[in-house]
Amino acid sequence: MKRLILLRHAKSDWLSGARGDHDRPLNQRGEKDAPLIGEFLASSGLIPDLILSSDSKRTRQTVERLITRLPSQPDVTFSPDLYHASEDILLAAAARAPLGCQTLMLVAHNPGIHALAANLIDPSSGDQSDAKFLHANYPTAALSVFRIDITDWQEVAFHTAVLECYQTPKTIKKNRKETP
């Protein structure tokens, strides 16, 4: 069994004056949301062995800020191939993960990361309540966690995964307030 974590980068700053889309940094909200995602992963015991990320400034900053909240530092690879990658390219990147990697995280952009998340779900996998929210929206810093019954990442395929959870910074904050 393998676990795949998908994360859309945190909120970026459209008014930063960056020379291009690739160079756009996180905005103030993104600066707060990225560590929040790291805290959620740590408190849930969802620690990636490897993070594969787009090499854009906003994905780099998202990864750099979230890993500060993890109890151990995963290996991280920033790749230009994942910048605005399609769902097929993202799936192919996951398929190249090393055999020893049990928990893999991909950090990328919409629409590719959302399409991958939506199309990984096995429609016969049971409770689909989180899947309905995931299909409807994949905002910045949205996180989905999948359990996939495979032994080698080369076996990863569409419609074969069980969605374990879908979270956004907003739902994480809401759940914190509800916990006594």
C-alpha positions, 0 to 999 in steps of 0.5 A: 500500500502506498499513500499519495498526497496532492497539494495545490500551492498556497495563495500567490501574490498577483500584485507582487511585480514579478516578471512572470507567472513562474516568479510569482511569490506567495501573498500574506495568506499563502505565507500563513496557509503553507505552515498550517498545511504542514501542521495538519500533515504532522498532526495527522501522521502524514509525513511524506518520504519524498516531495516532488514539486513544480519549480515555480517560486510559489510552489517552492515557498509553499514546500519550504514553509510547510516542511518547517512544521514536519517532525522529519525532513523529506527529500524534496525535488523541484522540477520544471516539468511539474510547472503547470503540468497536466494530470497525465504528467503528474501521474507519470511523475508519481509513477517514477517515484522510488520503490522504497517511497511509501508516502509521496507528495506532489505540489503543483498547480491547477488545473492539473493537480485538481484533475489528477485528484478528481481522477485518482478516486475509485468511484466504488471506494465507499464514502464519497462525501469528501470526494464531492467537495474535491470535485467541486473545488480545489482552491489554493493550498487544497490537500488531498490524501489517497491510499493506493493498493499498490506495491510499486509506484509504476502501478499507479493509475487513474480511478484506483485510489481511496480518498482518505481526506480532503482539506483546505486551510479553511476546513482545517481552521474550522475544525480547530475551532470546533475541537474543545 
